Amino acid sequence: MLTTQNVPGENGFSAMGGIQQASTTGGFDLEPPDQGLCAGGGYVMEFINNALAIYDKNGTQLLPPIGSTSVFAQPTTDFFSDPRCYYDAPTKRWFVQEFIVGRSTRQARRSPRASSSRP
C-alpha cells in the first residue's frame, strides 16, 4: 500500500511521490524520477520530473503539486525533463528550470523561471 506517511522512527517529512507527480499530468508517471530539491528562507521546493510542490520547513505542504506545463506556460504536448531549482539567499528569490522539447516545433531548450515575489 502506498502512503505519504513517515516511517516510524524516521525524521523529516514525506514529500511528493509518483502518485502526486502523476496527478499533474492526467495520471502519466515518468520513471525514473528526476528530482530537483532546494531549501531556503524557511521553505522547501521539490521539483520531480514534471511537477513542483512547496513545503514549509516542518513539511506542511503550502502549494500542492502543479505541473511543469503551468509553471512554464507550455503546451501539454511538450516533453519536460531534468528539473532544477535554486534559492538565491541575497535576493530571496527562487529559480527553476527544466529541459523542454516541443513536440510540434521539435525544438529543445532549457527554460528558466524566477519567482516574482519574496516569501
C-alpha positions, 0 to 999 in steps of 0.5 A, a space after each residue: 500500500 502506498 502512503 505519504 506517511 513517515 516511517 516510524 522512527 524516521 525524521 523529516 517529512 514525506 514529500 511528493 511521490 509518483 502518485 502526486 507527480 502523476 496527478 499533474 499530468 492526467 495520471 502519466 508517471 515518468 520513471 525514473 524520477 528526476 528530482 530537483 530539491 532546494 531549501 531556503 528562507 524557511 521553505 522547501 521546493 521539490 521539483 520531480 520530473 514534471 511537477 513542483 510542490 512547496 513545503 514549509 520547513 516542518 513539511 506542511 505542504 503550502 502549494 500542492 503539486 502543479 505541473 511543469 506545463 503551468 509553471 512554464 506556460 507550455 503546451 501539454 504536448 511538450 516533453 519536460 525533463 531534468 528539473 532544477 531549482 535554486 534559492 538565491 539567499 541575497 535576493 530571496 528569490 527562487 529559480 527553476 528550470 527544466 529541459 523542454 522539447 516541443 513536440 510540434 516545433 521539435 525544438 529543445 531548450 532549457 527554460 528558466 523561471 524566477 519567482 516574482 515575489 519574496 516569501 
